[in-house]
Amino acid sequence: MATTYLITGANRGLGKGLTKICLSRPESVVIAAVRDTESSSTKDLHDLPKGDGSTLVVVKIDSSSLTDAQQATSLLQSKYNIHSLDVVITNAGVSKAWPAVHEAKIEDMREHFEINVLGVVTLFKAARPLLLKSTNTPKFIALGSTAGSLGNMEQIPFPNAAYGASKAALHWISKKIHQENPNLVVFPIHPGWVQTEMGNTGAQAFGLEKASITIEESINGVVNVIDNATREKSSGKFLSWDGTESTW
């Protein structure tokens, strides 16, 4: 039986890595959600190797849009005859301002919350009916970050009032979705400080050369955690790419 994945931000960084590994599996349907379906990075997705019987579907979902996610799930049903989802990975996000609270610009904080939190809520509302029709174990996974950890804040003393605060809110949303949906496996996962364009930009802003782990290390770990996740042992927890449990 085919496994159907929906991955946001699928044409860059971690999203592309996750799309690549899922698409390489046999009998997989991978729905790559991107902001611009005509960009060169999106078109490159069609050249990714496919496992036996696997297919790629590209849809437009801009996380700042209030309508894209619902339009995309409607299109999946009407055009592609896809009426259920097994795994949704909310990878799309923004991280481009790292101020102390007293230096934070409200417009920067608003943008981070709009994309990193409200975009995930909008996606979940659209995807939930299809997840509930899954005949497998339906999973809704949010890419979280230890930058949003309250309990571990002293160990990560970087100024991060926009991105960190948005991830803390995302973690809350994820755990609340878990509580409200007993038939779903839901959790945020920290992918590590990954050497993507966004990760390296953040590292350089803090005086480092680059982020600490490679995309390959991160995605292999993240996929392994998702594959083995269950309602009993994983859902409602804050997990890390290496399988350990993180501090909220």
C-alpha positions in Angstrom: 0.0 0.0 0.0 1.4 3.4 -1.0 2.4 6.0 1.6 1.3 9.5 0.9 3.5 12.4 2.2 2.9 16.1 2.1 6.0 18.2 2.7 6.0 22.0 2.8 9.0 24.1 1.7 9.9 21.1 -0.5 12.2 22.7 -3.0 15.0 23.9 -0.7 17.2 22.8 2.2 15.7 20.3 4.6 12.4 20.2 2.6 14.2 19.1 -0.6 16.2 16.5 1.4 13.0 15.1 2.9 11.3 15.1 -0.5 14.3 13.3 -2.0 14.4 10.5 0.6 10.6 9.9 0.6 10.4 9.9 -3.2 13.2 7.4 -3.4 11.1 4.8 -1.5 8.8 2.4 -3.4 5.1 3.0 -3.6 5.2 6.5 -2.3 3.2 9.5 -3.3 5.1 12.7 -2.4 3.2 16.0 -2.5 5.8 18.8 -2.7 4.3 22.0 -1.4 6.2 25.1 -2.6 5.6 28.9 -2.8 6.4 29.1 -6.5 5.5 26.2 -8.7 7.4 27.7 -11.7 10.7 28.4 -10.0 13.8 26.5 -11.2 14.3 24.9 -7.8 10.8 23.5 -8.0 11.2 22.2 -11.5 14.4 20.5 -10.4 12.3 18.3 -8.1 11.0 16.4 -11.1 14.5 15.1 -11.8 14.8 13.5 -8.4 15.1 9.7 -8.5 11.9 7.8 -7.8 11.4 4.5 -6.2 9.3 1.8 -8.0 5.7 2.9 -8.3 6.4 6.3 -6.7 5.1 9.6 -7.9 5.6 13.3 -7.3 2.8 15.9 -7.1 3.7 19.6 -6.8 1.2 22.1 -5.3 1.3 25.7 -4.3 1.3 26.5 -0.5 2.6 29.8 0.6 2.7 29.7 4.4 1.7 33.3 4.6 -1.5 32.6 2.7 -4.8 32.0 4.4 -6.2 30.1 1.4 -3.4 28.2 -0.3 -3.5 25.1 1.9 -7.2 24.6 1.5 -7.0 25.1 -2.2 -4.1 22.6 -2.4 -6.0 19.9 -0.5 -9.1 20.5 -2.7 -6.9 20.2 -5.8 -5.4 16.9 -4.5 -8.8 15.4 -4.3 -10.4 16.8 -7.5 -7.4 16.6 -9.9 -5.1 13.9 -8.5 -7.7 11.6 -6.7 -5.7 11.8 -3.5 -8.3 11.7 -0.6 -6.0 10.8 2.3 -2.7 11.7 3.7 -0.4 9.5 5.8 2.4 11.9 6.8 2.4 15.7 6.8 5.7 17.4 7.5 5.5 21.2 8.1 9.0 22.2 7.1 8.5 25.7 5.6 9.6 28.5 7.9 11.4 31.7 8.2 14.4 32.7 10.3 16.0 36.0 9.4 16.1 38.2 12.5 17.8 37.4 15.8 17.3 40.4 18.1 17.3 40.7 21.9 13.7 41.4 23.1 14.4 45.1 23.7 15.7 45.4 20.1 13.1 43.4 18.4 11.0 45.0 15.6 7.4 44.1 15.9 7.1 43.6 12.1 9.9 41.0 12.3 8.2 39.2 15.1 4.8 39.3 13.3 6.3 37.8 10.1 7.9 35.0 12.0 4.7 34.2 13.8 2.6 34.5 10.7 4.7 31.9 8.8 6.1 29.7 11.6 2.9 29.4 13.6 -0.2 30.6 11.8 1.0 28.9 8.6 1.1 25.6 10.4 -2.3 26.1 11.9 -3.7 26.9 8.5 -2.1 23.8 7.0 -3.3 21.5 9.8 -6.9 22.7 9.4 -6.8 21.9 5.7 -4.9 18.6 6.0 -6.7 17.2 9.1 -9.7 15.7 7.2 -7.4 13.9 4.8 -5.2 12.6 7.7 -8.2 11.2 9.4 -8.9 9.1 6.3 -5.5 7.5 6.4 -5.5 3.7 6.7 -2.0 3.8 8.2 -0.9 5.7 11.3 -1.5 9.3 10.3 1.3 11.7 11.4 1.5 15.5 11.6 5.1 16.5 12.2 6.2 20.1 12.8 9.8 21.2 12.3 10.5 22.7 15.7 13.7 24.1 17.2 15.6 24.1 20.5 15.8 27.9 19.9 12.2 27.8 21.1 12.9 25.8 24.3 12.0 27.4 27.6 13.6 24.8 29.8 16.9 24.9 27.8 17.2 28.6 27.3 20.2 29.1 29.5 22.2 26.6 27.3 21.3 28.5 24.1 22.0 32.2 25.2 21.7 33.7 21.7 19.4 36.7 21.1 16.4 35.2 19.2 13.2 37.1 20.0 11.6 36.6 16.6 12.5 33.1 15.6 12.8 31.6 19.0 9.5 32.9 20.3 7.7 31.7 17.1 9.1 28.2 17.6 8.0 28.2 21.3 4.5 29.0 20.1 4.7 26.3 17.4 5.7 23.7 20.1 2.6 24.7 22.1 0.3 24.3 19.0 1.8 20.9 18.2 1.2 19.5 21.7 -2.3 20.9 21.8 -3.1 19.3 18.4 -1.8 16.0 20.0 -4.2 16.4 22.9 -7.2 17.3 20.7 -6.7 14.5 18.1 -6.3 11.1 19.7 -6.2 9.4 16.3 -3.1 11.3 15.1 0.6 11.1 15.9 1.7 14.7 16.4 5.0 16.2 17.6 7.5 18.9 16.9 11.0 17.7 16.0 14.3 19.6 16.3 16.3 18.9 13.1 19.5 20.1 14.6 21.4 23.2 13.6 21.6 22.2 9.9 23.9 23.5 7.2 21.1 24.9 5.0 21.1 28.4 3.7 18.9 29.5 6.6 21.0 27.6 9.2 24.3 28.9 8.0 23.0 32.4 7.8 21.9 32.2 11.4 25.3 30.7 12.5 27.2 33.5 10.8 25.0 36.1 12.5 26.3 34.7 15.8 30.0 34.7 14.6 30.2 31.0 13.6 31.4 29.8 10.2 28.5 27.5 9.6 25.8 25.4 11.3 26.9 22.2 13.1 25.4 19.2 11.2 24.9 18.4 7.5 21.6 18.2 5.7 22.2 14.4 5.1 22.7 13.7 8.8 19.7 15.7 9.8 17.2 14.3 7.3 18.3 10.7 7.8 17.7 11.2 11.6 14.4 13.0 11.2 13.0 10.4 8.8 14.1 7.6 11.1 12.3 9.2 14.0 9.1 9.8 11.9 9.1 6.3 10.5 9.3 4.8 14.0 6.9 7.2 15.7 3.8 5.9 17.5 1.0 7.6 19.4 2.2 5.9 22.7 5.9 6.7 22.6 6.2 9.8 20.4 3.1 11.9 20.1 2.9 15.0 22.3 6.7 15.0 23.0 9.4 17.3 21.7 11.8 15.1 19.9 15.2 15.6 18.3 16.7 14.4 15.0 18.8 11.8 16.8 15.9 10.2 18.6 16.4 11.8 22.0 13.6 13.8 23.8 14.2 17.6 24.0 13.2 20.0 26.7 10.1 22.1 26.1 
